[in-house]
Amino acid sequence: ALIEEMTKENAKLRRQALILSYLPDPVVVISAEGVITFCSMQAERVLKHDVSGLIGANIEDIIVPSSREAIRRLIRDLVIAEQRALS
């Protein structure tokens, strides 16, 4: 049962990634720690990095230094909002 559930979840995530990859705008998904877990081909074009090099990288290493504090605040605020929504 656990394997079946994990297989379904994996298929769901792959479908979501496929949908995101077709959006015309760049999409970057990051963890609460700032690690990039997904990025669309459009993000590759905008950030001028290969997708394979972006996955697993920290977003702070990719963006310009002047934007790093804003990204930290955004991540913090999103984590707080998620925790509130789950409470």
N, C-alpha and C positions, 0 to 999 in steps of 0.2 A: 504494500500500500504506500509506503514511504517513497519507494522508487518511482511508482506511478505518479504520485503527487509532484515529485521533483521534476519528472519528465514533462509534465503538463506546465509547471512553472517555467521551465527552461524554454519550452515552445512559446509561451506567452511573452517572455522577455525577448526572444528572437523576433517575434512578430512586431513588438513595440520598436525594436531597433530598426527593423526594416521600414516601418512607417516613418520614424524620425529621419531616416536617411534620405527620404524623398522630399522632405520639406525644403523649400527654396532658401530658407535662412539657415545660418550656421547654428548647430545645436551641440552644446558641450554639456555632458552630465558629469558631475563631480560628487565625490563622497563628502561626508561631514569633515573629513580631514583635508579636503582640497585635492584629492587624487582624482585624476580624470579616468572615468570608467567607460565612457562612450563619447565619440564625437563623429559628426557627420562629415561627408566629403566636402561640404560647403565650409565647414570649420577649417578643414585642411587648407582650403584655398585662401581663406581670410587670415589664418594664423601663420601661413607659409611654413607649415611643418607637416610631415607625413603622419597620417592617422596612426600608423604602427608606432611611431615615436611619441605620439601624444598619449596613447593609452598607458596608464600607469604613472605618468608624469604628474607632478604637482602643478596645479594651475598657476601658482605664484611664480613658478619658473618660466612660464610661458608669457604671461602678461607683462606689460611695462611696469617698472617699479612704482610709478606714481599711482597706479590703480590697485596695488596690493592691499592697502588698508581697506579700501572700499569692498574688495572681494572678501576679506576676512569678516567684515561687518555683515555683508550679505549672507555668507554661510552661517554665521552665528544666528542671525535673525531667522533664517529658514529652519535651522535646527530647533530653535525655540518654538516657532510656529508649528512645526511638525509634532513636537512633544505636547504642546497644548491641544492639538487636534486629536491626539491619541489618548488624552487623559479623560 
